Amino acid sequence: MKIQQLDGARLAEALLRVPLISCELNHDTVAETATDFIAGDGTNNEAAFIRDLFALDTDTVIEKWYGGDEAARELIEKIK
């Protein structure tokens, strides 16, 4: 699962900053900022995850980051 490669602290910090950046850029939505201004160049997994979270549909996010439906369901069961 690609999700396991993410640094939780870096991800949390980045997620906390996105709305602030959105406000600074005077965007109507955080999604606009995430999809238009976060690089999806593959050099920063946390940034790529945030971009994908807002830009891709659920099935694609689950496949790309969680390894598909079955792996996602197993993870859900583990964290319940």
C-alpha angles and dihedrals in degrees: 000000000000089000089072090064092065122103104231095207093050091046093051092048092049092048090052091053099049096077090047091052089046090054092047090052090047093236121166094224139024087229090063090056094045095050099038104036108028111089116237093193096124096244094106116041094192092054091045091052092051091048092048091046090062100030105044132062119253096257092053093048091049092049096044101041106022101035097248139305098304094051090046092052091050090051091049090054091050094053098044 
